[in-house]
Amino acid sequence: AKQIQSAARQLDRMIRNLLDISRGEEGALQPVRAPVELEPLARAIFDDLGVVAGLSRVTLRSRLEVATISADAELLRRALTNLVENAIRHAPKNTEVELAARLDTEEVELRVADRGKGVPESLRPRIFDAFVAGDAEARPSSRRGFGLGLSFCKLVAEAHGGTIAIEDSEPGAVFVMRFPAR
């Protein structure tokens, strides 16, 4: 039953992402900002993805040095869920995926890190484009993404006046979303 619920939530996120990507391309994605507590948000994301992480034998961990962020709670949750779910997909068995938050000068930095192979240099310029799936050749068809999640994450970051980028973790990749602190 938990696997069915997890699959249904994943399908719901994919549909919402596709609709919001369309809104974002039209300039109509308007976040409604309010203080979002990061600890309960991280717990909710980890609860939502617990089945997927368990099946992949990946441990989810948070390191939150910031208590709250000014953001649209639903958009932020969906963006971070996409990043954590991607990290689980690329993490080797018996490793961790970490969601971290810290204040960096005038920005809140949200980081999702895995210990996988990382993002190939050749894919980085277009990884945030819609329908670009970084795992198309590397994963069985049942585990492939549709190339919508990272495009959605970029739209969410930009709608909040922020950015998203990839950093190397050696091994692994770190996706870093930066939001204005105020």
NORJO-V70147 format. One record per run of one state. SS is the DSSP state (hx for helix, st for strand, lp for the rest). FROM is the first residue (numbers start at 1). TO is the last residue. If there is no record, write none. Layout:
<<SS/FROM/TO> <SS/FROM/TO>>
This chain:
<<lp/1/1> <hx/2/25> <lp/26/33> <st/34/37> <hx/38/48> <lp/49/49> <hx/50/56> <lp/57/57> <st/58/64> <lp/65/67> <st/68/71> <lp/72/72> <hx/73/90> <lp/91/94> <st/95/104> <lp/105/106> <st/107/113> <lp/114/120> <hx/121/124> <lp/125/140> <hx/141/143> <lp/144/148> <hx/149/159> <lp/160/162> <st/163/168> <lp/169/172> <st/173/180> <lp/181/182>>
